[in-house]
């Protein structure tokens, strides 16, 4: 759990199970080298931002309150 950097660049945010709540926000795209984002098992209620860094290879948002989007993805 925590934040990993390569030099001064954030490459991993692993903040699972911390009972975080609220919104993820739209500024994650500023973490240009972020490769892994784990916000699972929290109480995040926001939309999944469209502006996630394109380099992200691992994304875990399981066990949050994003259910309204589960039904959208289930259609495909």
Biopython code that builds the backbone (N, CA, C, O; Angstrom):
import numpy as np
from Bio.PDB.StructureBuilder import StructureBuilder

atoms = [
    (1, "UNK", "N", (0.845, -1.164, 0.000)),
    (1, "UNK", "CA", (0.000, 0.000, 0.000)),
    (1, "UNK", "C", (0.893, 1.230, 0.000)),
    (1, "UNK", "O", (1.915, 1.266, 0.686)),
    (2, "UNK", "N", (0.503, 2.233, -0.771)),
    (2, "UNK", "CA", (1.250, 3.465, -0.777)),
    (2, "UNK", "C", (1.493, 4.005, -2.166)),
    (2, "UNK", "O", (0.733, 3.750, -3.100)),
    (3, "UNK", "N", (2.561, 4.749, -2.277)),
    (3, "UNK", "CA", (2.931, 5.410, -3.526)),
    (3, "UNK", "C", (4.348, 4.998, -3.877)),
    (3, "UNK", "O", (5.240, 5.020, -3.029)),
    (4, "UNK", "N", (4.552, 4.621, -5.136)),
    (4, "UNK", "CA", (5.901, 4.308, -5.601)),
    (4, "UNK", "C", (6.300, 5.302, -6.670)),
    (4, "UNK", "O", (5.492, 5.705, -7.508)),
    (5, "UNK", "N", (7.558, 5.686, -6.623)),
    (5, "UNK", "CA", (8.080, 6.662, -7.575)),
    (5, "UNK", "C", (9.317, 6.116, -8.258)),
    (5, "UNK", "O", (10.018, 5.254, -7.727)),
    (6, "UNK", "N", (9.565, 6.631, -9.431)),
    (6, "UNK", "CA", (10.816, 6.400, -10.135)),
    (6, "UNK", "C", (11.426, 7.784, -10.293)),
    (6, "UNK", "O", (10.995, 8.572, -11.134)),
    (7, "UNK", "N", (12.422, 8.068, -9.483)),
    (7, "UNK", "CA", (12.932, 9.436, -9.416)),
    (7, "UNK", "C", (11.857, 10.320, -8.793)),
    (7, "UNK", "O", (11.402, 10.058, -7.680)),
    (8, "UNK", "N", (11.461, 11.342, -9.493)),
    (8, "UNK", "CA", (10.419, 12.238, -8.989)),
    (8, "UNK", "C", (9.069, 11.972, -9.658)),
    (8, "UNK", "O", (8.155, 12.789, -9.549)),
    (9, "UNK", "N", (8.939, 10.835, -10.348)),
    (9, "UNK", "CA", (7.740, 10.504, -11.099)),
    (9, "UNK", "C", (6.935, 9.419, -10.391)),
    (9, "UNK", "O", (7.477, 8.366, -10.055)),
    (10, "UNK", "N", (5.646, 9.665, -10.162)),
    (10, "UNK", "CA", (4.770, 8.674, -9.544)),
    (10, "UNK", "C", (4.422, 7.612, -10.579)),
    (10, "UNK", "O", (3.919, 7.924, -11.658)),
    (11, "UNK", "N", (4.695, 6.345, -10.238)),
    (11, "UNK", "CA", (4.384, 5.248, -11.163)),
    (11, "UNK", "C", (3.334, 4.293, -10.598)),
    (11, "UNK", "O", (2.770, 3.497, -11.349)),
    (12, "UNK", "N", (3.055, 4.353, -9.279)),
    (12, "UNK", "CA", (2.093, 3.457, -8.669)),
    (12, "UNK", "C", (1.365, 4.154, -7.533)),
    (12, "UNK", "O", (1.991, 4.771, -6.672)),
    (13, "UNK", "N", (0.049, 4.056, -7.530)),
    (13, "UNK", "CA", (-0.782, 4.477, -6.400)),
    (13, "UNK", "C", (-1.561, 3.257, -5.957)),
    (13, "UNK", "O", (-2.411, 2.760, -6.697)),
    (14, "UNK", "N", (-1.286, 2.770, -4.767)),
    (14, "UNK", "CA", (-1.960, 1.586, -4.241)),
    (14, "UNK", "C", (-2.571, 1.979, -2.901)),
    (14, "UNK", "O", (-1.905, 1.969, -1.866)),
    (15, "UNK", "N", (-3.856, 2.324, -2.949)),
    (15, "UNK", "CA", (-4.549, 2.870, -1.782)),
    (15, "UNK", "C", (-5.805, 2.059, -1.485)),
    (15, "UNK", "O", (-6.861, 2.629, -1.210)),
    (16, "UNK", "N", (-5.700, 0.753, -1.537)),
    (16, "UNK", "CA", (-6.857, -0.096, -1.332)),
    (16, "UNK", "C", (-7.212, -0.223, 0.148)),
    (16, "UNK", "O", (-6.341, -0.208, 1.017)),
    (17, "UNK", "N", (-8.514, -0.348, 0.412)),
    (17, "UNK", "CA", (-8.996, -0.638, 1.760)),
    (17, "UNK", "C", (-8.764, 0.440, 2.787)),
    (17, "UNK", "O", (-8.645, 0.131, 3.973)),
    (18, "UNK", "N", (-8.694, 1.686, 2.386)),
    (18, "UNK", "CA", (-8.452, 2.782, 3.326)),
    (18, "UNK", "C", (-9.729, 3.551, 3.679)),
    (18, "UNK", "O", (-9.669, 4.586, 4.342)),
    (19, "UNK", "N", (-10.870, 3.048, 3.239)),
    (19, "UNK", "CA", (-12.158, 3.695, 3.470)),
    (19, "UNK", "C", (-12.192, 5.112, 2.902)),
    (19, "UNK", "O", (-12.818, 6.010, 3.465)),
    (20, "UNK", "N", (-11.505, 5.291, 1.774)),
    (20, "UNK", "CA", (-11.530, 6.586, 1.097)),
    (20, "UNK", "C", (-12.908, 6.790, 0.503)),
    (20, "UNK", "O", (-13.537, 5.841, 0.035)),
    (21, "UNK", "N", (-13.381, 8.032, 0.523)),
    (21, "UNK", "CA", (-14.691, 8.311, -0.051)),
    (21, "UNK", "C", (-14.620, 9.575, -0.882)),
    (21, "UNK", "O", (-13.675, 10.357, -0.777)),
    (22, "UNK", "N", (-15.627, 9.759, -1.705)),
    (22, "UNK", "CA", (-15.697, 10.951, -2.531)),
    (22, "UNK", "C", (-15.404, 10.648, -3.984)),
    (22, "UNK", "O", (-15.758, 9.586, -4.498)),
    (23, "UNK", "N", (-14.757, 11.586, -4.636)),
    (23, "UNK", "CA", (-14.546, 11.541, -6.078)),
    (23, "UNK", "C", (-13.082, 11.314, -6.408)),
    (23, "UNK", "O", (-12.200, 11.737, -5.661)),
    (24, "UNK", "N", (-12.822, 10.646, -7.527)),
    (24, "UNK", "CA", (-11.443, 10.438, -7.964)),
    (24, "UNK", "C", (-10.875, 11.708, -8.586)),
    (24, "UNK", "O", (-9.664, 11.925, -8.542)),
    (25, "UNK", "N", (-11.704, 12.525, -9.146)),
    (25, "UNK", "CA", (-11.241, 13.776, -9.733)),
    (25, "UNK", "C", (-10.734, 13.601, -11.150)),
    (25, "UNK", "O", (-10.596, 12.486, -11.654)),
    (26, "UNK", "N", (-10.465, 14.713, -11.765)),
    (26, "UNK", "CA", (-10.074, 14.681, -13.180)),
    (26, "UNK", "C", (-8.604, 15.047, -13.395)),
    (26, "UNK", "O", (-8.184, 15.270, -14.530)),
    (27, "UNK", "N", (-7.835, 15.110, -12.336)),
    (27, "UNK", "CA", (-6.434, 15.517, -12.482)),
    (27, "UNK", "C", (-5.453, 14.349, -12.507)),
    (27, "UNK", "O", (-4.241, 14.562, -12.519)),
    (28, "UNK", "N", (-5.962, 13.124, -12.515)),
    (28, "UNK", "CA", (-5.060, 11.967, -12.571)),
    (28, "UNK", "C", (-4.220, 11.958, -13.837)),
    (28, "UNK", "O", (-3.129, 11.388, -13.852)),
    (29, "UNK", "N", (-4.713, 12.581, -14.893)),
    (29, "UNK", "CA", (-3.956, 12.622, -16.154)),
    (29, "UNK", "C", (-2.631, 13.364, -16.001)),
    (29, "UNK", "O", (-1.742, 13.231, -16.841)),
    (30, "UNK", "N", (-2.501, 14.139, -14.935)),
    (30, "UNK", "CA", (-1.243, 14.857, -14.697)),
    (30, "UNK", "C", (-0.128, 13.925, -14.214)),
    (30, "UNK", "O", (1.045, 14.300, -14.205)),
    (31, "UNK", "N", (-0.505, 12.713, -13.815)),
    (31, "UNK", "CA", (0.496, 11.710, -13.432)),
    (31, "UNK", "C", (0.862, 10.929, -14.694)),
    (31, "UNK", "O", (0.431, 9.791, -14.877)),
    (32, "UNK", "N", (1.644, 11.538, -15.541)),
    (32, "UNK", "CA", (1.938, 11.052, -16.886)),
    (32, "UNK", "C", (2.534, 9.653, -16.945)),
    (32, "UNK", "O", (2.342, 8.945, -17.933)),
    (33, "UNK", "N", (3.246, 9.246, -15.919)),
    (33, "UNK", "CA", (3.913, 7.940, -15.925)),
    (33, "UNK", "C", (3.240, 6.927, -15.006)),
    (33, "UNK", "O", (3.809, 5.869, -14.738)),
    (34, "UNK", "N", (2.046, 7.229, -14.521)),
    (34, "UNK", "CA", (1.331, 6.304, -13.646)),
    (34, "UNK", "C", (1.000, 5.030, -14.403)),
    (34, "UNK", "O", (0.344, 5.068, -15.445)),
    (35, "UNK", "N", (1.460, 3.895, -13.871)),
    (35, "UNK", "CA", (1.252, 2.609, -14.536)),
    (35, "UNK", "C", (0.249, 1.737, -13.790)),
    (35, "UNK", "O", (-0.465, 0.949, -14.409)),
    (36, "UNK", "N", (0.189, 1.871, -12.469)),
    (36, "UNK", "CA", (-0.712, 1.041, -11.671)),
    (36, "UNK", "C", (-1.506, 1.924, -10.713)),
    (36, "UNK", "O", (-0.948, 2.745, -9.984)),
    (37, "UNK", "N", (-2.829, 1.731, -10.736)),
    (37, "UNK", "CA", (-3.721, 2.487, -9.863)),
    (37, "UNK", "C", (-4.661, 1.497, -9.190)),
    (37, "UNK", "O", (-5.455, 0.837, -9.862)),
    (38, "UNK", "N", (-4.577, 1.392, -7.882)),
    (38, "UNK", "CA", (-5.425, 0.479, -7.119)),
    (38, "UNK", "C", (-6.139, 1.281, -6.039)),
    (38, "UNK", "O", (-5.538, 1.679, -5.041)),
    (39, "UNK", "N", (-7.419, 1.509, -6.252)),
    (39, "UNK", "CA", (-8.263, 2.197, -5.274)),
    (39, "UNK", "C", (-9.375, 1.267, -4.802)),
    (39, "UNK", "O", (-10.434, 1.730, -4.378)),
    (40, "UNK", "N", (-9.143, -0.029, -4.872)),
    (40, "UNK", "CA", (-10.173, -1.012, -4.543)),
    (40, "UNK", "C", (-10.531, -0.989, -3.061)),
    (40, "UNK", "O", (-9.757, -0.536, -2.218)),
    (41, "UNK", "N", (-11.736, -1.497, -2.771)),
    (41, "UNK", "CA", (-12.232, -1.655, -1.398)),
    (41, "UNK", "C", (-12.252, -0.348, -0.622)),
    (41, "UNK", "O", (-11.808, -0.278, 0.524)),
    (42, "UNK", "N", (-12.773, 0.677, -1.263)),
    (42, "UNK", "CA", (-12.983, 1.970, -0.622)),
    (42, "UNK", "C", (-14.455, 2.338, -0.777)),
    (42, "UNK", "O", (-15.297, 1.461, -0.971)),
    (43, "UNK", "N", (-14.762, 3.604, -0.693)),
    (43, "UNK", "CA", (-16.139, 4.065, -0.826)),
    (43, "UNK", "C", (-16.200, 5.192, -1.856)),
    (43, "UNK", "O", (-16.844, 6.217, -1.630)),
    (44, "UNK", "N", (-15.532, 4.993, -2.977)),
    (44, "UNK", "CA", (-15.479, 6.009, -4.024)),
    (44, "UNK", "C", (-16.788, 5.967, -4.799)),
    (44, "UNK", "O", (-17.243, 4.900, -5.212)),
    (45, "UNK", "N", (-17.385, 7.128, -4.991)),
    (45, "UNK", "CA", (-18.713, 7.199, -5.599)),
    (45, "UNK", "C", (-18.738, 7.967, -6.907)),
    (45, "UNK", "O", (-19.807, 8.173, -7.481)),
    (46, "UNK", "N", (-17.615, 8.381, -7.373)),
    (46, "UNK", "CA", (-17.579, 9.232, -8.565)),
    (46, "UNK", "C", (-17.586, 8.414, -9.852)),
    (46, "UNK", "O", (-17.574, 7.184, -9.834)),
    (47, "UNK", "N", (-17.606, 9.130, -10.954)),
    (47, "UNK", "CA", (-17.442, 8.507, -12.253)),
    (47, "UNK", "C", (-15.996, 8.063, -12.418)),
    (47, "UNK", "O", (-15.096, 8.574, -11.751)),
    (48, "UNK", "N", (-15.789, 7.115, -13.305)),
    (48, "UNK", "CA", (-14.425, 6.751, -13.680)),
    (48, "UNK", "C", (-13.950, 7.845, -14.637)),
    (48, "UNK", "O", (-14.556, 8.037, -15.692)),
    (49, "UNK", "N", (-12.887, 8.561, -14.296)),
    (49, "UNK", "CA", (-12.463, 9.674, -15.151)),
    (49, "UNK", "C", (-12.045, 9.222, -16.541)),
    (49, "UNK", "O", (-11.369, 8.206, -16.698)),
    (50, "UNK", "N", (-12.446, 9.975, -17.534)),
    (50, "UNK", "CA", (-12.015, 9.701, -18.902)),
    (50, "UNK", "C", (-10.559, 10.090, -19.107)),
    (50, "UNK", "O", (-9.929, 9.681, -20.082)),
    (51, "UNK", "N", (-10.038, 10.869, -18.199)),
    (51, "UNK", "CA", (-8.694, 11.416, -18.381)),
    (51, "UNK", "C", (-7.617, 10.647, -17.626)),
    (51, "UNK", "O", (-6.617, 11.230, -17.208)),
    (52, "UNK", "N", (-7.813, 9.345, -17.450)),
    (52, "UNK", "CA", (-6.745, 8.551, -16.839)),
    (52, "UNK", "C", (-5.527, 8.559, -17.751)),
    (52, "UNK", "O", (-5.673, 8.627, -18.971)),
    (53, "UNK", "N", (-4.328, 8.489, -17.181)),
    (53, "UNK", "CA", (-3.139, 8.439, -18.036)),
    (53, "UNK", "C", (-3.208, 7.252, -18.981)),
    (53, "UNK", "O", (-3.581, 6.155, -18.565)),
    (54, "UNK", "N", (-2.860, 7.448, -20.229)),
    (54, "UNK", "CA", (-2.982, 6.378, -21.220)),
    (54, "UNK", "C", (-1.983, 5.250, -20.998)),
    (54, "UNK", "O", (-2.124, 4.175, -21.582)),
    (55, "UNK", "N", (-0.990, 5.480, -20.172)),
    (55, "UNK", "CA", (0.042, 4.477, -19.923)),
    (55, "UNK", "C", (-0.353, 3.475, -18.829)),
    (55, "UNK", "O", (0.361, 2.496, -18.614)),
    (56, "UNK", "N", (-1.477, 3.701, -18.133)),
    (56, "UNK", "CA", (-1.918, 2.805, -17.061)),
    (56, "UNK", "C", (-2.115, 1.393, -17.614)),
    (56, "UNK", "O", (-2.846, 1.191, -18.583)),
    (57, "UNK", "N", (-1.451, 0.420, -16.981)),
    (57, "UNK", "CA", (-1.582, -0.972, -17.415)),
    (57, "UNK", "C", (-2.385, -1.803, -16.424)),
    (57, "UNK", "O", (-2.908, -2.855, -16.791)),
    (58, "UNK", "N", (-2.491, -1.359, -15.193)),
    (58, "UNK", "CA", (-3.256, -2.062, -14.158)),
    (58, "UNK", "C", (-4.158, -1.058, -13.455)),
    (58, "UNK", "O", (-3.692, -0.053, -12.918)),
    (59, "UNK", "N", (-5.466, -1.346, -13.467)),
    (59, "UNK", "CA", (-6.453, -0.471, -12.843)),
    (59, "UNK", "C", (-7.396, -1.337, -12.029)),
    (59, "UNK", "O", (-8.050, -2.223, -12.580)),
    (60, "UNK", "N", (-7.478, -1.098, -10.724)),
    (60, "UNK", "CA", (-8.380, -1.866, -9.862)),
    (60, "UNK", "C", (-9.255, -0.895, -9.087)),
    (60, "UNK", "O", (-8.783, -0.176, -8.207)),
    (61, "UNK", "N", (-10.548, -0.888, -9.431)),
    (61, "UNK", "CA", (-11.532, -0.050, -8.753)),
    (61, "UNK", "C", (-12.630, -0.904, -8.132)),
    (61, "UNK", "O", (-13.707, -0.397, -7.821)),
    (62, "UNK", "N", (-12.369, -2.191, -7.949)),
    (62, "UNK", "CA", (-13.365, -3.123, -7.418)),
    (62, "UNK", "C", (-13.797, -2.720, -6.016)),
    (62, "UNK", "O", (-13.042, -2.099, -5.268)),
    (63, "UNK", "N", (-15.029, -3.088, -5.677)),
    (63, "UNK", "CA", (-15.577, -2.898, -4.326)),
    (63, "UNK", "C", (-15.650, -1.429, -3.930)),
    (63, "UNK", "O", (-15.269, -1.053, -2.821)),
    (64, "UNK", "N", (-16.136, -0.616, -4.836)),
    (64, "UNK", "CA", (-16.471, 0.774, -4.572)),
    (64, "UNK", "C", (-17.940, 0.955, -4.927)),
    (64, "UNK", "O", (-18.629, -0.027, -5.202)),
    (65, "UNK", "N", (-18.424, 2.164, -4.926)),
    (65, "UNK", "CA", (-19.817, 2.440, -5.259)),
    (65, "UNK", "C", (-19.946, 2.981, -6.673)),
    (65, "UNK", "O", (-20.519, 4.050, -6.887)),
    (66, "UNK", "N", (-19.416, 2.248, -7.630)),
    (66, "UNK", "CA", (-19.476, 2.637, -9.032)),
    (66, "UNK", "C", (-20.507, 1.793, -9.775)),
    (66, "UNK", "O", (-20.392, 1.605, -10.987)),
    (67, "UNK", "N", (-21.502, 1.287, -9.073)),
    (67, "UNK", "CA", (-22.465, 0.329, -9.635)),
    (67, "UNK", "C", (-23.203, 0.857, -10.852)),
    (67, "UNK", "O", (-23.533, 0.078, -11.745)),
    (68, "UNK", "N", (-23.472, 2.150, -10.918)),
    (68, "UNK", "CA", (-24.203, 2.682, -12.062)),
    (68, "UNK", "C", (-23.462, 2.455, -13.362)),
    (68, "UNK", "O", (-24.093, 2.408, -14.418)),
    (69, "UNK", "N", (-22.162, 2.315, -13.328)),
    (69, "UNK", "CA", (-21.388, 2.075, -14.527)),
    (69, "UNK", "C", (-21.256, 0.595, -14.822)),
    (69, "UNK", "O", (-21.011, 0.220, -15.969)),
    (70, "UNK", "N", (-21.409, -0.249, -13.827)),
    (70, "UNK", "CA", (-21.381, -1.691, -14.043)),
    (70, "UNK", "C", (-22.467, -2.083, -15.031)),
    (70, "UNK", "O", (-22.232, -2.893, -15.928)),
    (71, "UNK", "N", (-23.658, -1.508, -14.871)),
    (71, "UNK", "CA", (-24.757, -1.864, -15.749)),
    (71, "UNK", "C", (-24.509, -1.360, -17.174)),
    (71, "UNK", "O", (-24.949, -1.995, -18.132)),
    (72, "UNK", "N", (-23.823, -0.250, -17.326)),
    (72, "UNK", "CA", (-23.494, 0.262, -18.656)),
    (72, "UNK", "C", (-22.540, -0.693, -19.347)),
    (72, "UNK", "O", (-22.749, -1.027, -20.513)),
    (73, "UNK", "N", (-21.492, -1.146, -18.655)),
    (73, "UNK", "CA", (-20.510, -2.025, -19.261)),
    (73, "UNK", "C", (-21.098, -3.406, -19.518)),
    (73, "UNK", "O", (-20.673, -4.089, -20.450)),
    (74, "UNK", "N", (-22.062, -3.828, -18.715)),
    (74, "UNK", "CA", (-22.659, -5.150, -18.883)),
    (74, "UNK", "C", (-23.430, -5.265, -20.197)),
    (74, "UNK", "O", (-23.687, -6.378, -20.658)),
    (75, "UNK", "N", (-23.801, -4.150, -20.806)),
    (75, "UNK", "CA", (-24.545, -4.169, -22.062)),
    (75, "UNK", "C", (-23.678, -4.622, -23.229)),
    (75, "UNK", "O", (-24.213, -5.059, -24.248)),
    (76, "UNK", "N", (-22.378, -4.531, -23.113)),
    (76, "UNK", "CA", (-21.481, -4.825, -24.246)),
    (76, "UNK", "C", (-20.899, -6.204, -24.154)),
    (76, "UNK", "O", (-20.127, -6.607, -25.024)),
]
sb = StructureBuilder()
sb.init_structure("model")
sb.init_model(0)
sb.init_chain("A")
sb.init_seg("    ")
for serial, (resi, resn, name, xyz) in enumerate(atoms, 1):
    if name == "N":
        sb.init_residue(resn, " ", resi, " ")
    sb.init_atom(name, np.array(xyz, "f"), 0.0, 1.0, " ", f" {name:<3s}", serial, name[0])
structure = sb.get_structure()
